[in-house]
Amino acid sequence: MKVMVGGTFDPLHDGHKRLLTRSFELAGPDGYVVIGLTTDTFARHKVHPIHEFSKRKADLESFIAGKNYPARWVIEPLNDRYGSAIDADFDAIVVSEETLPVAVEINKVRREKKKGKVDIHQITCVLAEDGRWISSTRIWRGEIDVHGHLIR
């Protein structure tokens, strides 16, 4: 199965790791995972600082290599909300509760372009100790660490 997933992944936290792990699980040992990584230009809309693309890519590569997932994978630059998901031939997209609307939009645009619908797989967001979602914004604000532990 060919699976797509995308994000800024900065800093790479437990929620991102769940998203990536689910993507590789769905792809299976003979599958392929395409990871769209937001470019520095596209990521500027974030409300917090962002590490450079090369650092974020290296962090993703390190995480994936450490997991020894059997599926093949590639990281491609994501210049907008959709990336190659509008025109690419793939089976599924993995999103969080927060990014589900983007996947719905992708299928809408694909339908308008006479492309096949892709399956949407939504993970639940990982909760921090305080019961709220782990998010990059909260980490950058110094509220929690990458595992959702409260910073006191």
Secondary structure, DSSP 8 states (H G I E B T S, - for coil): -EEEEEE--SS--HHHHHHHHHHHHHH-TT-EEEEEEE-HHHHTTSSS----HHHHHHHHHHHHHHHT-SSEEEEEEE-SSSGGGGTS--SEEEE-TTTHHHHHHHHHHHHHTT----EEEE----B-TTSSB--HHHHHTTSB-TT--B--
